Amino acid sequence: MYYKIVVNKGALLLANYLYGAPFLVFCGFVMGLALLQHTHPSIAHYNTTEWDWIRGALSTIDRNVGFLNWFVHDVPCIHVLHHIFPRIPHYHALEALRAIKPMLGDYYMYDDTPIIQAFWRDEGMHLC
């Protein structure tokens, strides 16, 4: 099947459909998710006299993206943990998150708003 596409349409077209388009979709998803995790309305903004490493690390929010959590190894659910321990392997991250959540208390932030709704709510206010 791929051979016929390459012969009739060219290898570049096949590469764009098989690799280019999925790569752009995935990168767009990751960039949009990162934007939502760092621009949530409840995240505090610090000036230079207030900011320190731990306040900066906790200035993010974990999100639930439904079935996509499995596809991206639960990375949206462990973003706060990633900011505190950036080198922790993803296969221990959920366990570590469960361990540190009681210690973080009110400093741990989580939002399970669906992505499209959250994007409309959080980023829509920046467009005005």
Number of C-alpha atoms within 10 A of each C-alpha: 5 9 11 9 12 14 9 10 11 12 13 11 14 15 12 13 11 11 11 13 12 12 13 12 11 11 12 12 13 15 12 14 17 16 15 20 21 14 18 19 12 10 15 12 12 12 7 6 6 9 11 11 10 10 14 15 16 20 22 27 24 21 26 18 20 13 9 12 14 10 10 13 14 20 22 21 22 21 25 25 25 21 16 14 13 11 9 12 10 15 10 9 20 16 10 15 17 12 11 12 15 11 10 12 9 8 16 17 20 16 15 12 13 12 18 9 11 17 18 11 14 16 17 11 10 9 6 5
